[in-house]
């Protein structure tokens, strides 16, 4: 009896260890690479139990002033994991007008995931970037301005993204946090991602609400057109209901949430899942 209890206890502890290994956090930068607030940048890893090999690095939004880590980050994990997709939530550094800092962190997250791909049962050629609002700006910046094949995402998923710094239709909170209130024309051009789409930009899945009063839908329209111009596969979904910042929307107050969730899974399967 005693031996049986010990065996059962051992199995229970082992199961907890396995579970813990599937949900964990890591510093984004090694201590030797950490400068200023780099030690605060982290990834939260949620590995699927039955992985397809696909993984998504998700960038929460917050106008580059804060991070909506729950509704635009952690809340997606159980759903993606249930569908065999591993999720890595990126806690990137806020720019405070150090405009390249978020992109630097996003590129490092891509390197980190691919470096651990075998260990985490991830296919290094099926790693995408995802982001909402300002996180969508960061995701589309990485998708259009990655520095090497090592940091190029294999696909991009954008929810109500800020795309441009063009003053006629940018989001001013995002704009001012990233490049300041009176940026140079060069900075406006640099971070207007519709201007940086190339023939090598990864395929895109974009979801917006036509009722969005936080970020003009035109951001997604001009980006979609740029992708089309370069013959990049793009799936744009505009819903009449909804609002800015719906995120995973687990409270069911966005009536079309279940529709875009199904469409995203279908799209991911077509794009290598």
JOWO-V676898 format. One record per helix or strand. SS is the DSSP state (H for helix, E for strand). FROM is the first residue (numbers start at 1). TO is the last residue. If there is no record, write none. Layout:
BEGIN
ss->SS from->FROM to->TO
ss->SS from->FROM to->TO
END
This chain:
BEGIN
ss->H from->2 to->22
ss->E from->23 to->27
ss->H from->38 to->40
ss->E from->42 to->46
ss->E from->55 to->59
ss->H from->74 to->82
ss->E from->86 to->91
ss->H from->101 to->115
ss->E from->127 to->132
ss->H from->134 to->145
ss->H from->149 to->151
ss->E from->155 to->159
ss->H from->172 to->179
ss->H from->185 to->190
ss->H from->193 to->195
ss->E from->203 to->209
ss->H from->218 to->229
ss->E from->234 to->239
ss->H from->257 to->270
END
